[in-house]
Amino acid sequence: MWEYGGYAGKFLRLDMTNKKASTVPLTKEMAKLHLGGNGFGAKILYDELKPGIDPLGPENKFVFASGPIQGTMVPTAGRSGVFTKSPLNGLFFDAYGGGSFGPEMKYAGWDAVIVEGQAKSPTYVTVYDDKVEFKDASHLWGKYTFETQEIIKKDLNEPKAQIACIGPAGEKLVRFACTIWGARAAGRGGNGAVLGSKKLKALVIRGTNDVEVPNVDDFLQTVSEQYAKIKANPGTGKALPSLGTPGVTTVQNQLGILGTRNWQTEVFEGTEKISGTVMRERLVVKDKGCMACPIYCTKLVNIRSGPYAGTIDEGPEYETIFAFGSNCGVDSLEMIAKADRLSDDIGVDTISAGAVISFAMECYEKGILSKEELDGLDLKFGNQEALIQMMHKFGTREGVGDLLAEGASRAAKKIGKGSEKYAITIKDIENAGHSPRGMKGYCLGMATSTRGGSHQDGRPTGERVGKFDRKILDGKPEYAMGTQRTTTLQDSMCVCRMTEGIYGLTEVTNDHLNMINVVTGMNLKLPELVDITDRIWNVERSFNCREGARREHDVQAIRFMTEPIPDGPSKGMYSPKDELEMLKDKYYELRGWDKATGIPTKDTLKRLSLNKQAEDLYK
């Protein structure tokens, strides 16, 4: 066992320019101060990137990282993260995926893989424990992700290899391209374009090492207790195994917070046709789970008839049902499943892809974009065939797809004509499927998120299920900070977000603490664990501040700040700028950030042992 349990004790550095691999030792201090996953990715990027670099240039880096629990029996320990400077907004970005890629990286003996430089020609890299090889990927360039994985496994005679790869969208530098392993996506922020810029088609991993813990009996007891909690919880024990995340669709609509037709309204008349219940009855053929997960929330669907017959898809998840369904005015689960499968195969984030299309649909219906400018597509809300055709276009940057491949914010700036207010983005990241207008705490959490329009920092769950009143302002700065703490911790442990109701929605709890301690043997105290989450969050914030982000960037999309929800149960709700500014004052105070600028104060940074960040931001 390394100094602490759960860790391999080293990082792998891949120099794509010179096609060389090297080992970077993990220090005991880094593990204890930054934990893993999210913490490792944020620290590596802050330390190794210069401010102002081009996200698609050779100086950017891409980090695969796992937490200490990967490769163990801890429930939902199949997740791992990717970290880079986003080509959508030039800020820090992290994205996560389930499956088995992260555990396999640990079995190969690596806590993280750092990709740097830029190859001259398409390349893929194989990692068999300590043996690393750079291989020609010319025959794979242009291939979709599922075919890429099949070819590599056949060529290497490694059917159990775990493969992270990009599709044509990543190769073409589509700014919302993603990384795929198996049928799982590290979806957001354009990370696939960064791999494409480095000419890295795939990273192939096989490992034979064990992951060790200090005391096996204590570990097994804690894991057994956690499994029991998951099974007893109504969400993870019943709702998610039955319907998966698509079960949220109906709930969102009943509350009047389901984004519809590019967020023009938040009630969708076709919800019952795209609900989790209907998907279960008509399309689901099998429940699937990630490694070490008893929840089995993934739903394998098979389309048996109609124009999309023969499509088999792991999903779609709620976010995809929102993105290609209600937000594009589509009430066909079959088309949504087809779009989901196509997104994974091309290698694009479904949330951004759906948002870019719904943006173009509204521009078309309002006369800002003509049919000719859309390459002859009748891109009205609800036009399923036009939606699928547009996906092919931006996935390969064909015609108008070249414009939309830049993301909604950049496309709007080029189009002009008032289209900017129809680009529903936060920090230039397309908004996920949860309503900032209809949930006050989530609104603040997303506005102050280091990622922008992601639902994975400020969380909607507590307000959606009614544990917190979504319509009032009281306590929302505390709620936003609390959810950011727990998500940062979960992403550093690399446990699935589905367990947030088990570990804790808005507070770092003894459940978090006990699991980390029993795996690592660090014997942390609860205040130390809270400091770890704040340290990681402030590294991310410092990264963004070093890039020029300030208080004025912690805002919502124009529509959310100026247009009340027009109808439904949440009619009249919105996020006026003065209200958001008032909430930010209190939030910054809680965080220990300067109210005028949004920059973490020197005292806050030094208290968290972030001396380098203090020096950089207060020169």
Summary of the structure (lengths in Angstrom):
residues: 619
radius of gyration: 22.5
end to end distance: 41.5
largest distance: 67.6
contacts: 2426
relative contact order: 0.12
helix: 44%
strand: 14%
